[in-house]
């Protein structure tokens, strides 16, 4: 996780990762831990952006908001390096 240095707010964070070989009708769960902020727009209904190469190629669909049961909270566990 890195701060967005092009944003006037010090607390803007970005994350990016890639999944391959996914299967239809399977549920994938992600846990992104050790976030610094106590709250984010995800707590107010915002969903992450996703991009599917197949949907872009075959249906001309680009980036879209997707996901369910999204929870954003500060982790109580302190990392070992502090």
mmCIF file of the N, C-alpha and C atoms, coordinates in Angstrom:
data_MODEL
# 
_entry.id   MODEL 
# 
loop_
_atom_site.group_PDB 
_atom_site.id 
_atom_site.type_symbol 
_atom_site.label_atom_id 
_atom_site.label_alt_id 
_atom_site.label_comp_id 
_atom_site.label_asym_id 
_atom_site.label_entity_id 
_atom_site.label_seq_id 
_atom_site.pdbx_PDB_ins_code 
_atom_site.Cartn_x 
_atom_site.Cartn_y 
_atom_site.Cartn_z 
_atom_site.occupancy 
_atom_site.B_iso_or_equiv 
_atom_site.pdbx_formal_charge 
_atom_site.auth_seq_id 
_atom_site.auth_comp_id 
_atom_site.auth_asym_id 
_atom_site.auth_atom_id 
_atom_site.pdbx_PDB_model_num 
ATOM 1   N N  . UNK A 1 1  ? 0.846   -1.172  0.000   1.00 0.00 ? 1  UNK A N  1 
ATOM 2   C CA . UNK A 1 1  ? 0.000   0.000   0.000   1.00 0.00 ? 1  UNK A CA 1 
ATOM 3   C C  . UNK A 1 1  ? 0.895   1.240   0.000   1.00 0.00 ? 1  UNK A C  1 
ATOM 4   N N  . UNK A 1 2  ? 0.542   2.178   -0.822  1.00 0.00 ? 2  UNK A N  1 
ATOM 5   C CA . UNK A 1 2  ? 1.279   3.433   -0.872  1.00 0.00 ? 2  UNK A CA 1 
ATOM 6   C C  . UNK A 1 2  ? 0.286   4.579   -0.922  1.00 0.00 ? 2  UNK A C  1 
ATOM 7   N N  . UNK A 1 3  ? 0.700   5.713   -0.387  1.00 0.00 ? 3  UNK A N  1 
ATOM 8   C CA . UNK A 1 3  ? -0.133  6.907   -0.462  1.00 0.00 ? 3  UNK A CA 1 
ATOM 9   C C  . UNK A 1 3  ? -0.105  7.457   -1.881  1.00 0.00 ? 3  UNK A C  1 
ATOM 10  N N  . UNK A 1 4  ? -1.169  8.116   -2.280  1.00 0.00 ? 4  UNK A N  1 
ATOM 11  C CA . UNK A 1 4  ? -1.246  8.759   -3.588  1.00 0.00 ? 4  UNK A CA 1 
ATOM 12  C C  . UNK A 1 4  ? -0.590  10.129  -3.473  1.00 0.00 ? 4  UNK A C  1 
ATOM 13  N N  . UNK A 1 5  ? 0.608   10.260  -4.014  1.00 0.00 ? 5  UNK A N  1 
ATOM 14  C CA . UNK A 1 5  ? 1.359   11.511  -3.895  1.00 0.00 ? 5  UNK A CA 1 
ATOM 15  C C  . UNK A 1 5  ? 0.838   12.610  -4.813  1.00 0.00 ? 5  UNK A C  1 
ATOM 16  N N  . UNK A 1 6  ? -0.052  12.260  -5.743  1.00 0.00 ? 6  UNK A N  1 
ATOM 17  C CA . UNK A 1 6  ? -0.633  13.259  -6.641  1.00 0.00 ? 6  UNK A CA 1 
ATOM 18  C C  . UNK A 1 6  ? -1.957  13.802  -6.128  1.00 0.00 ? 6  UNK A C  1 
ATOM 19  N N  . UNK A 1 7  ? -2.336  13.418  -4.954  1.00 0.00 ? 7  UNK A N  1 
ATOM 20  C CA . UNK A 1 7  ? -3.610  13.835  -4.372  1.00 0.00 ? 7  UNK A CA 1 
ATOM 21  C C  . UNK A 1 7  ? -3.321  14.793  -3.211  1.00 0.00 ? 7  UNK A C  1 
ATOM 22  N N  . UNK A 1 8  ? -4.110  15.855  -3.072  1.00 0.00 ? 8  UNK A N  1 
ATOM 23  C CA . UNK A 1 8  ? -3.849  16.803  -1.987  1.00 0.00 ? 8  UNK A CA 1 
ATOM 24  C C  . UNK A 1 8  ? -4.062  16.207  -0.597  1.00 0.00 ? 8  UNK A C  1 
ATOM 25  N N  . UNK A 1 9  ? -4.837  15.141  -0.494  1.00 0.00 ? 9  UNK A N  1 
ATOM 26  C CA . UNK A 1 9  ? -5.071  14.517  0.806   1.00 0.00 ? 9  UNK A CA 1 
ATOM 27  C C  . UNK A 1 9  ? -3.992  13.480  1.085   1.00 0.00 ? 9  UNK A C  1 
ATOM 28  N N  . UNK A 1 10 ? -3.399  13.562  2.239   1.00 0.00 ? 10 UNK A N  1 
ATOM 29  C CA . UNK A 1 10 ? -2.350  12.622  2.646   1.00 0.00 ? 10 UNK A CA 1 
ATOM 30  C C  . UNK A 1 10 ? -2.933  11.224  2.842   1.00 0.00 ? 10 UNK A C  1 
ATOM 31  N N  . UNK A 1 11 ? -4.230  11.129  3.031   1.00 0.00 ? 11 UNK A N  1 
ATOM 32  C CA . UNK A 1 11 ? -4.831  9.857   3.396   1.00 0.00 ? 11 UNK A CA 1 
ATOM 33  C C  . UNK A 1 11 ? -5.401  9.071   2.219   1.00 0.00 ? 11 UNK A C  1 
ATOM 34  N N  . UNK A 1 12 ? -5.150  9.495   0.992   1.00 0.00 ? 12 UNK A N  1 
ATOM 35  C CA . UNK A 1 12 ? -5.631  8.747   -0.173  1.00 0.00 ? 12 UNK A CA 1 
ATOM 36  C C  . UNK A 1 12 ? -4.727  7.546   -0.409  1.00 0.00 ? 12 UNK A C  1 
ATOM 37  N N  . UNK A 1 13 ? -5.327  6.369   -0.530  1.00 0.00 ? 13 UNK A N  1 
ATOM 38  C CA . UNK A 1 13 ? -4.558  5.148   -0.728  1.00 0.00 ? 13 UNK A CA 1 
ATOM 39  C C  . UNK A 1 13 ? -5.088  4.411   -1.950  1.00 0.00 ? 13 UNK A C  1 
ATOM 40  N N  . UNK A 1 14 ? -4.189  3.715   -2.637  1.00 0.00 ? 14 UNK A N  1 
ATOM 41  C CA . UNK A 1 14 ? -4.541  2.928   -3.807  1.00 0.00 ? 14 UNK A CA 1 
ATOM 42  C C  . UNK A 1 14 ? -4.073  1.501   -3.591  1.00 0.00 ? 14 UNK A C  1 
ATOM 43  N N  . UNK A 1 15 ? -4.797  0.556   -4.137  1.00 0.00 ? 15 UNK A N  1 
ATOM 44  C CA . UNK A 1 15 ? -4.310  -0.818  -4.189  1.00 0.00 ? 15 UNK A CA 1 
ATOM 45  C C  . UNK A 1 15 ? -4.643  -1.374  -5.561  1.00 0.00 ? 15 UNK A C  1 
ATOM 46  N N  . UNK A 1 16 ? -3.797  -2.260  -6.049  1.00 0.00 ? 16 UNK A N  1 
ATOM 47  C CA . UNK A 1 16 ? -3.970  -2.838  -7.373  1.00 0.00 ? 16 UNK A CA 1 
ATOM 48  C C  . UNK A 1 16 ? -3.416  -4.256  -7.335  1.00 0.00 ? 16 UNK A C  1 
ATOM 49  N N  . UNK A 1 17 ? -4.176  -5.203  -7.803  1.00 0.00 ? 17 UNK A N  1 
ATOM 50  C CA . UNK A 1 17 ? -3.681  -6.567  -7.923  1.00 0.00 ? 17 UNK A CA 1 
ATOM 51  C C  . UNK A 1 17 ? -4.384  -7.237  -9.090  1.00 0.00 ? 17 UNK A C  1 
ATOM 52  N N  . UNK A 1 18 ? -3.855  -8.364  -9.490  1.00 0.00 ? 18 UNK A N  1 
ATOM 53  C CA . UNK A 1 18 ? -4.350  -9.068  -10.665 1.00 0.00 ? 18 UNK A CA 1 
ATOM 54  C C  . UNK A 1 18 ? -4.728  -10.497 -10.285 1.00 0.00 ? 18 UNK A C  1 
ATOM 55  N N  . UNK A 1 19 ? -5.843  -10.964 -10.845 1.00 0.00 ? 19 UNK A N  1 
ATOM 56  C CA . UNK A 1 19 ? -6.264  -12.360 -10.683 1.00 0.00 ? 19 UNK A CA 1 
ATOM 57  C C  . UNK A 1 19 ? -6.286  -13.005 -12.059 1.00 0.00 ? 19 UNK A C  1 
ATOM 58  N N  . UNK A 1 20 ? -5.887  -14.245 -12.133 1.00 0.00 ? 20 UNK A N  1 
ATOM 59  C CA . UNK A 1 20 ? -5.951  -14.984 -13.385 1.00 0.00 ? 20 UNK A CA 1 
ATOM 60  C C  . UNK A 1 20 ? -6.625  -16.330 -13.130 1.00 0.00 ? 20 UNK A C  1 
ATOM 61  N N  . UNK A 1 21 ? -7.068  -16.954 -14.193 1.00 0.00 ? 21 UNK A N  1 
ATOM 62  C CA . UNK A 1 21 ? -7.707  -18.277 -14.144 1.00 0.00 ? 21 UNK A CA 1 
ATOM 63  C C  . UNK A 1 21 ? -8.911  -18.318 -13.208 1.00 0.00 ? 21 UNK A C  1 
ATOM 64  N N  . UNK A 1 22 ? -9.711  -17.273 -13.208 1.00 0.00 ? 22 UNK A N  1 
ATOM 65  C CA . UNK A 1 22 ? -10.913 -17.256 -12.371 1.00 0.00 ? 22 UNK A CA 1 
ATOM 66  C C  . UNK A 1 22 ? -12.006 -18.099 -13.025 1.00 0.00 ? 22 UNK A C  1 
ATOM 67  N N  . UNK A 1 23 ? -12.935 -18.527 -12.210 1.00 0.00 ? 23 UNK A N  1 
ATOM 68  C CA . UNK A 1 23 ? -14.039 -19.358 -12.689 1.00 0.00 ? 23 UNK A CA 1 
ATOM 69  C C  . UNK A 1 23 ? -15.366 -18.659 -12.434 1.00 0.00 ? 23 UNK A C  1 
ATOM 70  N N  . UNK A 1 24 ? -16.299 -18.822 -13.348 1.00 0.00 ? 24 UNK A N  1 
ATOM 71  C CA . UNK A 1 24 ? -17.644 -18.265 -13.194 1.00 0.00 ? 24 UNK A CA 1 
ATOM 72  C C  . UNK A 1 24 ? -18.349 -18.917 -12.018 1.00 0.00 ? 24 UNK A C  1 
ATOM 73  N N  . UNK A 1 25 ? -19.215 -18.134 -11.396 1.00 0.00 ? 25 UNK A N  1 
ATOM 74  C CA . UNK A 1 25 ? -20.088 -18.582 -10.311 1.00 0.00 ? 25 UNK A CA 1 
ATOM 75  C C  . UNK A 1 25 ? -19.345 -19.018 -9.052  1.00 0.00 ? 25 UNK A C  1 
ATOM 76  N N  . UNK A 1 26 ? -18.070 -18.727 -8.936  1.00 0.00 ? 26 UNK A N  1 
ATOM 77  C CA . UNK A 1 26 ? -17.329 -18.937 -7.697  1.00 0.00 ? 26 UNK A CA 1 
ATOM 78  C C  . UNK A 1 26 ? -17.221 -17.600 -6.981  1.00 0.00 ? 26 UNK A C  1 
ATOM 79  N N  . UNK A 1 27 ? -17.248 -17.635 -5.672  1.00 0.00 ? 27 UNK A N  1 
ATOM 80  C CA . UNK A 1 27 ? -17.096 -16.418 -4.869  1.00 0.00 ? 27 UNK A CA 1 
ATOM 81  C C  . UNK A 1 27 ? -15.643 -16.308 -4.445  1.00 0.00 ? 27 UNK A C  1 
ATOM 82  N N  . UNK A 1 28 ? -15.040 -15.159 -4.696  1.00 0.00 ? 28 UNK A N  1 
ATOM 83  C CA . UNK A 1 28 ? -13.662 -14.890 -4.297  1.00 0.00 ? 28 UNK A CA 1 
ATOM 84  C C  . UNK A 1 28 ? -13.681 -13.851 -3.189  1.00 0.00 ? 28 UNK A C  1 
ATOM 85  N N  . UNK A 1 29 ? -12.937 -14.101 -2.133  1.00 0.00 ? 29 UNK A N  1 
ATOM 86  C CA . UNK A 1 29 ? -12.900 -13.199 -0.986  1.00 0.00 ? 29 UNK A CA 1 
ATOM 87  C C  . UNK A 1 29 ? -11.484 -12.659 -0.828  1.00 0.00 ? 29 UNK A C  1 
ATOM 88  N N  . UNK A 1 30 ? -11.399 -11.336 -0.618  1.00 0.00 ? 30 UNK A N  1 
ATOM 89  C CA . UNK A 1 30 ? -10.109 -10.686 -0.416  1.00 0.00 ? 30 UNK A CA 1 
ATOM 90  C C  . UNK A 1 30 ? -10.098 -10.036 0.951   1.00 0.00 ? 30 UNK A C  1 
ATOM 91  N N  . UNK A 1 31 ? -9.018  -10.197 1.661   1.00 0.00 ? 31 UNK A N  1 
ATOM 92  C CA . UNK A 1 31 ? -8.793  -9.506  2.926   1.00 0.00 ? 31 UNK A CA 1 
ATOM 93  C C  . UNK A 1 31 ? -7.537  -8.661  2.764   1.00 0.00 ? 31 UNK A C  1 
ATOM 94  N N  . UNK A 1 32 ? -7.710  -7.373  2.716   1.00 0.00 ? 32 UNK A N  1 
ATOM 95  C CA . UNK A 1 32 ? -6.580  -6.456  2.642   1.00 0.00 ? 32 UNK A CA 1 
ATOM 96  C C  . UNK A 1 32 ? -6.427  -5.885  4.043   1.00 0.00 ? 32 UNK A C  1 
ATOM 97  N N  . UNK A 1 33 ? -5.321  -6.169  4.695   1.00 0.00 ? 33 UNK A N  1 
ATOM 98  C CA . UNK A 1 33 ? -5.165  -5.840  6.117   1.00 0.00 ? 33 UNK A CA 1 
ATOM 99  C C  . UNK A 1 33 ? -4.115  -4.759  6.333   1.00 0.00 ? 33 UNK A C  1 
ATOM 100 N N  . UNK A 1 34 ? -4.100  -4.255  7.566   1.00 0.00 ? 34 UNK A N  1 
ATOM 101 C CA . UNK A 1 34 ? -3.157  -3.238  8.035   1.00 0.00 ? 34 UNK A CA 1 
ATOM 102 C C  . UNK A 1 34 ? -3.357  -1.892  7.356   1.00 0.00 ? 34 UNK A C  1 
ATOM 103 N N  . UNK A 1 35 ? -4.610  -1.537  7.132   1.00 0.00 ? 35 UNK A N  1 
ATOM 104 C CA . UNK A 1 35 ? -4.919  -0.213  6.618   1.00 0.00 ? 35 UNK A CA 1 
ATOM 105 C C  . UNK A 1 35 ? -4.795  0.789   7.756   1.00 0.00 ? 35 UNK A C  1 
ATOM 106 N N  . UNK A 1 36 ? -4.369  1.985   7.454   1.00 0.00 ? 36 UNK A N  1 
ATOM 107 C CA . UNK A 1 36 ? -4.121  2.990   8.478   1.00 0.00 ? 36 UNK A CA 1 
ATOM 108 C C  . UNK A 1 36 ? -5.389  3.739   8.845   1.00 0.00 ? 36 UNK A C  1 
ATOM 109 N N  . UNK A 1 37 ? -6.223  4.038   7.843   1.00 0.00 ? 37 UNK A N  1 
ATOM 110 C CA . UNK A 1 37 ? -7.413  4.846   8.090   1.00 0.00 ? 37 UNK A CA 1 
ATOM 111 C C  . UNK A 1 37 ? -8.476  4.034   8.825   1.00 0.00 ? 37 UNK A C  1 
ATOM 112 N N  . UNK A 1 38 ? -9.251  4.698   9.648   1.00 0.00 ? 38 UNK A N  1 
ATOM 113 C CA . UNK A 1 38 ? -10.327 4.041   10.359  1.00 0.00 ? 38 UNK A CA 1 
ATOM 114 C C  . UNK A 1 38 ? -11.590 3.907   9.533   1.00 0.00 ? 38 UNK A C  1 
ATOM 115 N N  . UNK A 1 39 ? -11.719 4.704   8.463   1.00 0.00 ? 39 UNK A N  1 
ATOM 116 C CA . UNK A 1 39 ? -12.928 4.687   7.650   1.00 0.00 ? 39 UNK A CA 1 
ATOM 117 C C  . UNK A 1 39 ? -12.587 5.121   6.226   1.00 0.00 ? 39 UNK A C  1 
ATOM 118 N N  . UNK A 1 40 ? -13.411 4.688   5.283   1.00 0.00 ? 40 UNK A N  1 
ATOM 119 C CA . UNK A 1 40 ? -13.238 5.084   3.883   1.00 0.00 ? 40 UNK A CA 1 
ATOM 120 C C  . UNK A 1 40 ? -14.606 5.087   3.215   1.00 0.00 ? 40 UNK A C  1 
ATOM 121 N N  . UNK A 1 41 ? -14.653 5.509   1.963   1.00 0.00 ? 41 UNK A N  1 
ATOM 122 C CA . UNK A 1 41 ? -15.917 5.530   1.232   1.00 0.00 ? 41 UNK A CA 1 
ATOM 123 C C  . UNK A 1 41 ? -16.506 4.135   1.055   1.00 0.00 ? 41 UNK A C  1 
ATOM 124 N N  . UNK A 1 42 ? -15.677 3.096   1.185   1.00 0.00 ? 42 UNK A N  1 
ATOM 125 C CA . UNK A 1 42 ? -16.198 1.733   1.135   1.00 0.00 ? 42 UNK A CA 1 
ATOM 126 C C  . UNK A 1 42 ? -17.194 1.497   2.266   1.00 0.00 ? 42 UNK A C  1 
ATOM 127 N N  . UNK A 1 43 ? -17.040 2.205   3.371   1.00 0.00 ? 43 UNK A N  1 
ATOM 128 C CA . UNK A 1 43 ? -17.972 2.088   4.498   1.00 0.00 ? 43 UNK A CA 1 
ATOM 129 C C  . UNK A 1 43 ? -19.318 2.732   4.183   1.00 0.00 ? 43 UNK A C  1 
ATOM 130 N N  . UNK A 1 44 ? -19.375 3.522   3.116   1.00 0.00 ? 44 UNK A N  1 
ATOM 131 C CA . UNK A 1 44 ? -20.594 4.251   2.760   1.00 0.00 ? 44 UNK A CA 1 
ATOM 132 C C  . UNK A 1 44 ? -21.172 3.799   1.419   1.00 0.00 ? 44 UNK A C  1 
ATOM 133 N N  . UNK A 1 45 ? -20.839 2.572   0.998   1.00 0.00 ? 45 UNK A N  1 
ATOM 134 C CA . UNK A 1 45 ? -21.453 2.004   -0.195  1.00 0.00 ? 45 UNK A CA 1 
ATOM 135 C C  . UNK A 1 45 ? -20.603 1.954   -1.445  1.00 0.00 ? 45 UNK A C  1 
ATOM 136 N N  . UNK A 1 46 ? -19.440 2.582   -1.453  1.00 0.00 ? 46 UNK A N  1 
ATOM 137 C CA . UNK A 1 46 ? -18.601 2.519   -2.647  1.00 0.00 ? 46 UNK A CA 1 
ATOM 138 C C  . UNK A 1 46 ? -18.082 1.085   -2.831  1.00 0.00 ? 46 UNK A C  1 
ATOM 139 N N  . UNK A 1 47 ? -17.978 0.659   -4.081  1.00 0.00 ? 47 UNK A N  1 
ATOM 140 C CA . UNK A 1 47 ? -17.455 -0.663  -4.388  1.00 0.00 ? 47 UNK A CA 1 
ATOM 141 C C  . UNK A 1 47 ? -16.172 -0.530  -5.195  1.00 0.00 ? 47 UNK A C  1 
ATOM 142 N N  . UNK A 1 48 ? -15.270 -1.509  -5.110  1.00 0.00 ? 48 UNK A N  1 
ATOM 143 C CA . UNK A 1 48 ? -14.019 -1.442  -5.871  1.00 0.00 ? 48 UNK A CA 1 
ATOM 144 C C  . UNK A 1 48 ? -14.265 -1.477  -7.376  1.00 0.00 ? 48 UNK A C  1 
ATOM 145 N N  . UNK A 1 49 ? -13.328 -0.923  -8.118  1.00 0.00 ? 49 UNK A N  1 
ATOM 146 C CA . UNK A 1 49 ? -13.363 -0.998  -9.584  1.00 0.00 ? 49 UNK A CA 1 
ATOM 147 C C  . UNK A 1 49 ? -12.715 -2.298  -10.036 1.00 0.00 ? 49 UNK A C  1 
ATOM 148 N N  . UNK A 1 50 ? -13.326 -2.939  -11.026 1.00 0.00 ? 50 UNK A N  1 
ATOM 149 C CA . UNK A 1 50 ? -12.730 -4.136  -11.608 1.00 0.00 ? 50 UNK A CA 1 
ATOM 150 C C  . UNK A 1 50 ? -12.667 -3.967  -13.121 1.00 0.00 ? 50 UNK A C  1 
ATOM 151 N N  . UNK A 1 51 ? -11.789 -4.731  -13.730 1.00 0.00 ? 51 UNK A N  1 
ATOM 152 C CA . UNK A 1 51 ? -11.656 -4.729  -15.181 1.00 0.00 ? 51 UNK A CA 1 
ATOM 153 C C  . UNK A 1 51 ? -11.482 -6.172  -15.631 1.00 0.00 ? 51 UNK A C  1 
ATOM 154 N N  . UNK A 1 52 ? -12.303 -6.603  -16.549 1.00 0.00 ? 52 UNK A N  1 
ATOM 155 C CA . UNK A 1 52 ? -12.226 -7.952  -17.099 1.00 0.00 ? 52 UNK A CA 1 
ATOM 156 C C  . UNK A 1 52 ? -11.795 -7.872  -18.552 1.00 0.00 ? 52 UNK A C  1 
ATOM 157 N N  . UNK A 1 53 ? -10.708 -8.540  -18.873 1.00 0.00 ? 53 UNK A N  1 
ATOM 158 C CA . UNK A 1 53 ? -10.255 -8.564  -20.271 1.00 0.00 ? 53 UNK A CA 1 
ATOM 159 C C  . UNK A 1 53 ? -11.292 -9.206  -21.174 1.00 0.00 ? 53 UNK A C  1 
ATOM 160 N N  . UNK A 1 54 ? -11.925 -10.282 -20.700 1.00 0.00 ? 54 UNK A N  1 
ATOM 161 C CA . UNK A 1 54 ? -12.935 -10.967 -21.521 1.00 0.00 ? 54 UNK A CA 1 
ATOM 162 C C  . UNK A 1 54 ? -14.150 -10.076 -21.762 1.00 0.00 ? 54 UNK A C  1 
ATOM 163 N N  . UNK A 1 55 ? -14.635 -9.411  -20.722 1.00 0.00 ? 55 UNK A N  1 
ATOM 164 C CA . UNK A 1 55 ? -15.788 -8.524  -20.911 1.00 0.00 ? 55 UNK A CA 1 
ATOM 165 C C  . UNK A 1 55 ? -15.426 -7.345  -21.809 1.00 0.00 ? 55 UNK A C  1 
ATOM 166 N N  . UNK A 1 56 ? -14.212 -6.857  -21.698 1.00 0.00 ? 56 UNK A N  1 
ATOM 167 C CA . UNK A 1 56 ? -13.783 -5.753  -22.559 1.00 0.00 ? 56 UNK A CA 1 
ATOM 168 C C  . UNK A 1 56 ? -13.711 -6.206  -24.017 1.00 0.00 ? 56 UNK A C  1 
ATOM 169 N N  . UNK A 1 57 ? -13.184 -7.396  -24.229 1.00 0.00 ? 57 UNK A N  1 
ATOM 170 C CA . UNK A 1 57 ? -13.004 -7.899  -25.592 1.00 0.00 ? 57 UNK A CA 1 
ATOM 171 C C  . UNK A 1 57 ? -14.322 -8.301  -26.249 1.00 0.00 ? 57 UNK A C  1 
ATOM 172 N N  . UNK A 1 58 ? -15.153 -9.025  -25.530 1.00 0.00 ? 58 UNK A N  1 
ATOM 173 C CA . UNK A 1 58 ? -16.355 -9.595  -26.147 1.00 0.00 ? 58 UNK A CA 1 
ATOM 174 C C  . UNK A 1 58 ? -17.605 -8.736  -25.989 1.00 0.00 ? 58 UNK A C  1 
ATOM 175 N N  . UNK A 1 59 ? -17.667 -7.896  -24.931 1.00 0.00 ? 59 UNK A N  1 
ATOM 176 C CA . UNK A 1 59 ? -18.871 -7.109  -24.696 1.00 0.00 ? 59 UNK A CA 1 
ATOM 177 C C  . UNK A 1 59 ? -18.609 -5.611  -24.668 1.00 0.00 ? 59 UNK A C  1 
ATOM 178 N N  . UNK A 1 60 ? -17.353 -5.219  -24.922 1.00 0.00 ? 60 UNK A N  1 
ATOM 179 C CA . UNK A 1 60 ? -16.974 -3.808  -24.932 1.00 0.00 ? 60 UNK A CA 1 
ATOM 180 C C  . UNK A 1 60 ? -17.298 -3.110  -23.600 1.00 0.00 ? 60 UNK A C  1 
ATOM 181 N N  . UNK A 1 61 ? -17.090 -3.832  -22.493 1.00 0.00 ? 61 UNK A N  1 
ATOM 182 C CA . UNK A 1 61 ? -17.313 -3.291  -21.144 1.00 0.00 ? 61 UNK A CA 1 
ATOM 183 C C  . UNK A 1 61 ? -15.947 -3.040  -20.512 1.00 0.00 ? 61 UNK A C  1 
ATOM 184 N N  . UNK A 1 62 ? -15.726 -1.831  -20.025 1.00 0.00 ? 62 UNK A N  1 
ATOM 185 C CA . UNK A 1 62 ? -14.451 -1.479  -19.398 1.00 0.00 ? 62 UNK A CA 1 
ATOM 186 C C  . UNK A 1 62 ? -14.519 -1.582  -17.880 1.00 0.00 ? 62 UNK A C  1 
ATOM 187 N N  . UNK A 1 63 ? -13.922 -0.629  -17.219 1.00 0.00 ? 63 UNK A N  1 
ATOM 188 C CA . UNK A 1 63 ? -13.903 -0.607  -15.757 1.00 0.00 ? 63 UNK A CA 1 
ATOM 189 C C  . UNK A 1 63 ? -15.327 -0.484  -15.222 1.00 0.00 ? 63 UNK A C  1 
ATOM 190 N N  . UNK A 1 64 ? -15.629 -1.238  -14.167 1.00 0.00 ? 64 UNK A N  1 
ATOM 191 C CA . UNK A 1 64 ? -16.940 -1.184  -13.538 1.00 0.00 ? 64 UNK A CA 1 
ATOM 192 C C  . UNK A 1 64 ? -16.827 -1.443  -12.037 1.00 0.00 ? 64 UNK A C  1 
ATOM 193 N N  . UNK A 1 65 ? -17.754 -0.905  -11.284 1.00 0.00 ? 65 UNK A N  1 
ATOM 194 C CA . UNK A 1 65 ? -17.795 -1.134  -9.838  1.00 0.00 ? 65 UNK A CA 1 
ATOM 195 C C  . UNK A 1 65 ? -18.455 -2.477  -9.582  1.00 0.00 ? 65 UNK A C  1 
ATOM 196 N N  . UNK A 1 66 ? -17.853 -3.258  -8.687  1.00 0.00 ? 66 UNK A N  1 
ATOM 197 C CA . UNK A 1 66 ? -18.347 -4.599  -8.450  1.00 0.00 ? 66 UNK A CA 1 
ATOM 198 C C  . UNK A 1 66 ? -17.983 -5.032  -7.038  1.00 0.00 ? 66 UNK A C  1 
ATOM 199 N N  . UNK A 1 67 ? -18.725 -5.980  -6.507  1.00 0.00 ? 67 UNK A N  1 
ATOM 200 C CA . UNK A 1 67 ? -18.441 -6.557  -5.206  1.00 0.00 ? 67 UNK A CA 1 
ATOM 201 C C  . UNK A 1 67 ? -19.638 -6.482  -4.293  1.00 0.00 ? 67 UNK A C  1 
ATOM 202 N N  . UNK A 1 68 ? -19.616 -7.290  -3.247  1.00 0.00 ? 68 UNK A N  1 
ATOM 203 C CA . UNK A 1 68 ? -20.682 -7.291  -2.255  1.00 0.00 ? 68 UNK A CA 1 
ATOM 204 C C  . UNK A 1 68 ? -20.080 -7.587  -0.892  1.00 0.00 ? 68 UNK A C  1 
ATOM 205 N N  . UNK A 1 69 ? -20.835 -7.295  0.141   1.00 0.00 ? 69 UNK A N  1 
ATOM 206 C CA . UNK A 1 69 ? -20.382 -7.507  1.524   1.00 0.00 ? 69 UNK A CA 1 
ATOM 207 C C  . UNK A 1 69 ? -19.020 -6.864  1.772   1.00 0.00 ? 69 UNK A C  1 
ATOM 208 N N  . UNK A 1 70 ? -18.880 -5.618  1.342   1.00 0.00 ? 70 UNK A N  1 
ATOM 209 C CA . UNK A 1 70 ? -17.607 -4.904  1.470   1.00 0.00 ? 70 UNK A CA 1 
ATOM 210 C C  . UNK A 1 70 ? -17.560 -4.211  2.824   1.00 0.00 ? 70 UNK A C  1 
ATOM 211 N N  . UNK A 1 71 ? -16.517 -4.479  3.559   1.00 0.00 ? 71 UNK A N  1 
ATOM 212 C CA . UNK A 1 71 ? -16.327 -3.877  4.878   1.00 0.00 ? 71 UNK A CA 1 
ATOM 213 C C  . UNK A 1 71 ? -14.947 -3.246  4.913   1.00 0.00 ? 71 UNK A C  1 
ATOM 214 N N  . UNK A 1 72 ? -14.875 -2.043  5.436   1.00 0.00 ? 72 UNK A N  1 
ATOM 215 C CA . UNK A 1 72 ? -13.594 -1.348  5.576   1.00 0.00 ? 72 UNK A CA 1 
ATOM 216 C C  . UNK A 1 72 ? -13.465 -0.946  7.029   1.00 0.00 ? 72 UNK A C  1 
ATOM 217 N N  . UNK A 1 73 ? -12.410 -1.410  7.675   1.00 0.00 ? 73 UNK A N  1 
ATOM 218 C CA . UNK A 1 73 ? -12.173 -1.027  9.060   1.00 0.00 ? 73 UNK A CA 1 
ATOM 219 C C  . UNK A 1 73 ? -10.685 -1.113  9.359   1.00 0.00 ? 73 UNK A C  1 
ATOM 220 N N  . UNK A 1 74 ? -10.292 -0.378  10.343  1.00 0.00 ? 74 UNK A N  1 
ATOM 221 C CA . UNK A 1 74 ? -8.898  -0.394  10.746  1.00 0.00 ? 74 UNK A CA 1 
ATOM 222 C C  . UNK A 1 74 ? -8.618  -1.681  11.493  1.00 0.00 ? 74 UNK A C  1 
ATOM 223 N N  . UNK A 1 75 ? -7.510  -2.309  11.153  1.00 0.00 ? 75 UNK A N  1 
ATOM 224 C CA . UNK A 1 75 ? -7.109  -3.536  11.811  1.00 0.00 ? 75 UNK A CA 1 
ATOM 225 C C  . UNK A 1 75 ? -6.559  -3.220  13.202  1.00 0.00 ? 75 UNK A C  1 
ATOM 226 N N  . UNK A 1 76 ? -6.936  -3.993  14.199  1.00 0.00 ? 76 UNK A N  1 
ATOM 227 C CA . UNK A 1 76 ? -6.457  -3.756  15.562  1.00 0.00 ? 76 UNK A CA 1 
ATOM 228 C C  . UNK A 1 76 ? -5.075  -4.314  15.814  1.00 0.00 ? 76 UNK A C  1 
ATOM 229 N N  . UNK A 1 77 ? -4.658  -5.280  15.012  1.00 0.00 ? 77 UNK A N  1 
ATOM 230 C CA . UNK A 1 77 ? -3.360  -5.902  15.210  1.00 0.00 ? 77 UNK A CA 1 
ATOM 231 C C  . UNK A 1 77 ? -2.256  -4.989  14.690  1.00 0.00 ? 77 UNK A C  1 
ATOM 232 N N  . UNK A 1 78 ? -1.235  -4.806  15.469  1.00 0.00 ? 78 UNK A N  1 
ATOM 233 C CA . UNK A 1 78 ? -0.087  -3.988  15.074  1.00 0.00 ? 78 UNK A CA 1 
ATOM 234 C C  . UNK A 1 78 ? 0.928   -4.858  14.331  1.00 0.00 ? 78 UNK A C  1 
ATOM 235 N N  . UNK A 1 79 ? 1.463   -4.378  13.223  1.00 0.00 ? 79 UNK A N  1 
ATOM 236 C CA . UNK A 1 79 ? 2.488   -5.139  12.509  1.00 0.00 ? 79 UNK A CA 1 
ATOM 237 C C  . UNK A 1 79 ? 3.733   -5.313  13.376  1.00 0.00 ? 79 UNK A C  1 
ATOM 238 N N  . UNK A 1 80 ? 4.482   -6.353  13.116  1.00 0.00 ? 80 UNK A N  1 
ATOM 239 C CA . UNK A 1 80 ? 5.684   -6.664  13.891  1.00 0.00 ? 80 UNK A CA 1 
ATOM 240 C C  . UNK A 1 80 ? 6.784   -5.624  13.744  1.00 0.00 ? 80 UNK A C  1 
ATOM 241 N N  . UNK A 1 81 ? 6.779   -4.874  12.648  1.00 0.00 ? 81 UNK A N  1 
ATOM 242 C CA . UNK A 1 81 ? 7.883   -3.942  12.389  1.00 0.00 ? 81 UNK A CA 1 
ATOM 243 C C  . UNK A 1 81 ? 7.718   -2.601  13.070  1.00 0.00 ? 81 UNK A C  1 
ATOM 244 N N  . UNK A 1 82 ? 6.649   -2.363  13.832  1.00 0.00 ? 82 UNK A N  1 
ATOM 245 C CA . UNK A 1 82 ? 6.492   -1.088  14.552  1.00 0.00 ? 82 UNK A CA 1 
ATOM 246 C C  . UNK A 1 82 ? 7.128   -1.163  15.902  1.00 0.00 ? 82 UNK A C  1 
# 
